[in-house]
């Protein structure tokens, strides 16, 4: 994410927090946003595993 859009997203996250939010609330939302962005980048780069393969690896074939 480019710096300017990252700053805009940070402001959006802050603006959407309730007035009584804690630092933990803020950090959680930043973490979730970062995890989503990382997942999207991995998906775009083809670094994914089909759900059938995951089920097979973890023996979840029910």
N, C-alpha and C positions, 0 to 999 in steps of 0.2 A: 504494500500500500504506500502511495506517495505521502510525503510528510504533510502536505496541506490537507489531503483528505483524511489522514490519520488524526490530525488535530481536530478537524471538523467532527469526526466520529467520536473522539474523546469528549468534545463538548456536548454532542448528542446524548452520549451515555450519562454524563453529569446532569444534563437537563431533565432526563427521564427518571432520575433517582428521586425517591421520596425525600421530603425535607429532613426526616429523622434517620436517614441512611447512615450506616457506619462505614468505616474504612473497609471492613470485610465485605460489605455489600458492593462497594465500588470495585474492589479487587476481584471479586467473583465475576462481576459482569465483564471486566476487562479480560479475565481468563477465558470465559466462555467465548467472547468475540474472537480472541486469538486462536482458540481451538477450532472454531468454525472456519476461519480464514486458512489455517494450516490444512484442514481437511479438504477444503475446496481446491487449494493449490495441489495437494496430492492427487486429487481426483483428476484435475486438469492435466497433470503430468502422467497419468496412467498408473499411479502407484496405489492401486486398489486390489482387493481380493473379492471375488464373487461370493455371495452369501452361501451358496452351496458348498464351496470350498471351506469356508469358515466352519459351517456345521459339521463337515466331515472331519476337519482337524480337531475339533473339540467334542467329537462324538455326540452331536446334538441332532441326530437323524430321526427325530420323532415327529 
